[in-house]
Amino acid sequence: MTKDCLGNAITDSDPALVAALDAFIQGFLAYQPQAVTILGLIDRHPGSCLGNAYAGMLYMFLESPQAPMLAGPFADRALQAAGNAREKANAQVLAAWVSGDIPRVIQLAEEAAKQWPGDLALIKLGQYHLFNLGDAAGMLRMALHALGHAEDTPYLHGMIAFGYEQCHLMPEAEAAARRALQIEPTDPWAHHALAHVMLTEGRVDEGIAFLESVCGTWDGLNSFMHTHNWWHLALFYLSRDRRADALRVYDTHVWGREKDYSQDQIGAASLLARMEFAGIDVGARWQDVADHVARRGADTTSPFLTLQYLYALERAGRPEAAALLSAIETRAATPAHDRLAWEEVALPAARGIAAHARGEAALAARLLGRALPRLQEIGGSHAQRDFFEQIHLDALIRAGALSAAQQVLELRRGYDPTGIPLNRQLAQVYDALGLPTEAARARARIPSCPS
């Protein structure tokens, strides 16, 4: 019996095809570019259930309106092909994904995780969809199904670590991430999970030292993982007001790998915005990002992604922003499993982003404030969704709602106690509120400022 690299039985036996299946699994779990190997030979194997399923999944990961059309033929071939029960489950998951039935995708993935806990690729795919729905507990549960089966596989522990972190279970998240790194010190997803823990707990200097110690292992990763782990390092640099380092990371690593890819675009947009909120002049960098985002057209594949596309277009003053906002309004009125997330969260946030760009700060603060309590429903991680909280904070300050801004800033100081931009803002807010003692205390937390 032929088996894949994780020990799962497969019906394919052609050596080149088996190698491509393994390349997909390894590449998907470890964020390595060889995952796409299957695309180069799958047309020679139309009867491969698993090969076609994997090829279709790769197209769906484009996260674009065109993805279902590109993936559909592979889903059809996978469903029609012979295969064992696990392989057929992969085909069914892909077909549900192509049809847009994400609840069915998650149901099938979890059923498969219970029955075949060694299929870590399908489990990770289930985590991906739960992440996009903001279901942190589901992410953790999905990964834990495999714990008794894949104890020695580092990528499982990285998946578990991120599930714990998104559930705010930081000690458990750190333990799982460090377990992954004991097995495979270069595991980028474990690096990522540990970066999340350190960011959330305000361990900024430790986070910088850790990520700088492992960043040399990211060069061969796929575009998303390379850019995203560097993005995390840039967040630590911003907390320490290391402006030149943050700009260098943006120019060298965050923007420029695959400029047409969804995740690279939102990473660039959110980092540019965060740098501006920290007082950094980013020059003309918005224009290049907006040029690439504009080519997406009215892309409402994901509310989390779309809101960041909108911000980039608005910030660059692009006319396409109006069309995208109109598309969001249409999407919010379209029946779907995620309609409430679009209608009650993404739509007010989008209108708030547009108001922020027009300089209508009070309106922006009100609309974004309506969306923030339920922001998890649009997907993304805590660290990524913080982008929208920073837009809201900027709107409060610009609107002169300084008492509300003080509340937000002090809550943020709980996880960034010595953040230089944060304490600089606090000092300015306390000065404006007529609280000079508190302003002095905030300045005392800034290394370059006397108390």
Residue pairs with C-beta under 8 A, 6 or more apart in sequence:
1 9
2 9
2 10
2 11
2 12
2 13
2 18
3 9
3 10
4 10
4 18
4 21
4 22
4 25
5 22
5 25
5 26
6 25
6 118
6 119
6 120
6 121
6 150
6 153
7 118
8 86
8 116
8 118
8 119
9 84
9 86
10 18
10 21
10 50
10 84
10 87
11 49
11 50
11 82
11 83
11 84
11 87
12 18
12 21
12 45
12 48
12 50
12 51
14 45
16 41
17 41
17 45
17 48
17 51
19 37
20 37
20 38
20 40
20 41
20 42
20 51
21 38
21 50
21 51
21 54
23 34
23 35
23 37
23 38
24 34
24 35
24 37
24 38
24 54
24 58
24 121
25 120
25 121
26 32
26 34
26 35
27 33
27 34
27 35
27 36
27 37
27 222
28 35
28 121
28 124
29 120
29 121
29 124
29 155
29 189
30 155
30 187
30 188
30 189
30 221
31 188
31 189
31 221
31 222
31 224
31 225
32 220
32 221
32 222
33 220
33 221
33 222
35 58
35 222
36 58
38 51
38 54
38 55
38 58
39 55
39 58
42 48
42 51
42 52
42 55
42 74
45 51
45 52
46 52
46 77
46 81
47 77
47 81
47 82
48 81
49 78
49 81
49 82
49 83
49 87
49 88
49 90
49 91
50 78
50 83
50 87
50 90
50 91
52 74
52 75
52 77
52 78
52 81
52 91
53 74
53 75
53 78
53 87
53 90
53 91
53 93
53 94
54 90
54 121
55 71
55 74
56 71
56 72
56 73
56 74
56 75
56 78
56 94
56 98
57 71
57 94
57 97
57 125
59 67
59 70
59 71
59 74
60 67
60 68
60 71
60 94
60 97
60 98
61 67
62 70
62 261
62 262
63 262
63 263
63 301
63 302
63 305
64 262
64 296
64 299
64 301
65 297
65 299
65 300
65 301
67 301
68 98
68 99
68 100
71 94
71 97
71 98
72 98
74 94
75 91
75 94
75 95
75 97
75 98
78 90
78 91
78 94
78 95
79 88
79 91
79 92
79 95
81 91
83 91
85 115
86 112
86 115
86 116
86 119
89 108
89 111
89 112
89 115
89 116
89 122
90 112
90 119
90 122
92 108
93 105
93 108
93 109
93 112
93 122
93 125
96 102
96 104
96 105
96 108
97 105
97 129
100 336
101 337
102 129
102 132
102 133
102 337
102 338
103 337
105 125
105 126
105 129
106 126
106 129
106 130
106 133
106 138
109 122
109 123
109 125
109 126
109 129
109 142
110 126
110 138
110 141
110 142
110 145
112 119
112 122
112 123
112 126
113 119
113 122
113 123
113 126
113 142
113 145
113 146
114 145
116 122
117 123
117 145
117 146
117 148
117 149
117 150
118 146
118 149
118 150
120 146
120 150
120 153
120 155
120 156
120 159
123 142
123 143
123 145
123 146
123 159
124 155
124 159
126 142
127 139
127 142
127 143
127 159
127 162
127 163
130 136
130 138
130 139
130 142
131 139
131 166
131 379
131 380
131 381
132 302
132 304
132 379
133 338
133 341
133 377
133 379
134 341
134 376
134 377
134 378
134 379
134 380
136 163
136 166
136 167
136 376
137 167
139 162
139 163
139 166
139 167
140 160
140 163
140 164
140 166
140 167
141 163
142 163
143 156
143 159
143 160
143 163
144 160
144 163
146 156
147 156
147 160
150 156
152 183
153 183
154 179
154 180
154 181
154 183
154 184
154 187
154 190
155 180
155 184
155 187
155 189
156 180
157 176
157 177
157 179
157 180
157 183
157 190
158 176
158 177
158 180
158 187
158 189
158 190
158 192
158 193
159 189
160 176
161 173
161 174
161 175
161 176
161 177
161 180
161 189
161 190
161 193
161 194
162 173
162 189
162 192
162 193
162 196
163 173
164 170
164 172
164 173
164 176
165 173
165 193
165 196
165 197
165 200
165 382
166 381
166 382
168 200
170 197
170 200
170 201
173 193
173 196
173 197
174 194
174 197
176 193
177 190
177 193
177 194
177 197
178 190
178 194
180 187
180 189
180 190
180 193
181 187
181 190
181 191
181 194
184 190
185 214
185 217
186 214
186 217
188 217
188 218
188 221
188 225
188 229
189 225
191 210
191 211
191 214
191 217
191 218
191 229
192 225
192 228
192 229
192 232
194 210
195 207
195 210
195 211
195 229
195 232
195 233
196 232
196 381
196 382
196 383
197 203
198 204
198 206
198 207
198 210
198 236
199 207
199 232
199 235
199 236
199 383
199 415
200 382
200 383
200 415
201 415
202 414
202 415
202 416
202 417
202 418
204 236
204 239
204 240
204 416
204 418
204 419
205 240
207 232
207 233
207 236
208 233
208 236
208 237
208 240
211 229
211 232
211 233
211 236
212 233
215 229
215 230
215 233
218 225
218 226
218 229
218 230
219 226
221 229
223 257
223 258
223 261
223 263
223 264
224 261
224 263
224 264
226 253
226 257
227 253
227 254
227 255
227 257
227 263
227 264
227 267
227 268
228 263
228 267
230 249
230 252
230 253
230 254
231 249
231 254
231 267
231 270
231 271
232 383
233 249
234 245
234 246
234 249
234 250
234 254
234 271
235 274
235 383
237 245
237 246
237 249
238 246
238 274
238 275
238 278
238 421
239 416
239 418
239 419
239 420
239 421
239 422
240 420
241 278
241 420
241 421
243 275
243 278
243 280
246 271
246 275
246 278
246 280
247 275
247 280
247 282
250 268
250 271
250 272
250 275
250 282
250 285
254 264
254 267
254 268
254 271
255 264
255 267
255 268
255 285
255 288
255 289
257 264
258 264
259 265
259 288
259 292
260 292
260 295
262 301
262 302
262 305
265 289
265 292
265 293
265 296
265 308
265 309
265 312
266 304
266 305
266 308
266 309
266 384
268 289
268 312
269 289
269 293
269 308
269 309
269 311
269 312
269 315
270 308
270 384
270 387
272 282
272 285
272 286
272 289
272 312
272 315
273 311
273 315
273 387
273 390
273 391
274 387
274 390
275 282
276 282
277 390
277 393
277 394
277 421
278 421
279 421
279 424
286 312
286 315
286 316
287 316
289 312
289 316
290 312
290 313
290 315
290 316
290 318
293 309
293 312
293 313
293 320
294 313
294 318
294 320
296 309
297 320
297 323
298 323
298 324
298 326
298 327
299 305
299 306
299 309
299 324
299 327
300 306
300 327
300 328
300 330
300 331
300 342
302 378
302 379
303 328
303 338
303 341
303 342
303 345
303 346
303 378
303 379
304 378
304 379
304 380
304 384
304 385
306 324
306 328
306 346
306 350
307 346
307 349
307 350
307 353
307 378
307 388
308 387
309 324
310 321
310 324
310 325
310 328
310 350
310 353
310 354
311 353
311 357
311 391
313 320
313 321
313 324
314 321
314 353
314 354
314 356
314 357
315 357
321 354
321 357
325 350
325 351
325 354
328 342
328 346
328 347
328 350
329 347
331 342
331 346
332 339
332 342
332 343
332 346
332 347
333 343
334 342
336 342
338 377
340 377
341 374
341 377
341 378
344 374
345 371
345 374
345 375
345 377
345 378
346 371
346 378
348 367
348 368
348 370
348 371
349 367
349 368
349 371
349 375
349 378
349 388
351 367
352 363
352 364
352 365
352 366
352 367
352 368
352 369
352 370
352 371
352 391
352 392
352 395
353 364
353 368
353 391
355 361
355 363
355 364
355 367
355 395
356 364
356 368
356 391
356 394
356 395
359 398
361 395
361 396
361 398
361 399
362 395
362 399
362 401
364 391
364 392
364 395
364 399
365 392
365 395
365 396
365 399
365 401
365 404
368 388
368 391
368 392
368 395
369 392
371 388
372 388
372 389
372 392
375 385
375 388
375 389
376 385
378 385
389 408
392 408
393 405
393 408
393 409
393 412
396 402
396 404
396 405
396 408
397 405
397 425
397 429
402 429
402 432
402 433
403 433
405 425
405 429
406 426
406 429
406 430
406 433
409 422
409 425
409 426
409 429
410 426
412 419
412 422
413 419
413 422
413 423
413 426
416 422
417 445
418 445
420 446
420 447
420 448
423 442
423 443
423 445
423 446
424 442
424 443
424 446
426 438
426 439
426 442
427 439
427 440
427 442
427 443
427 446
427 449
428 439
430 436
430 438
430 439
430 442
431 439
440 451
441 451
443 449
443 450
443 451
444 450
444 451
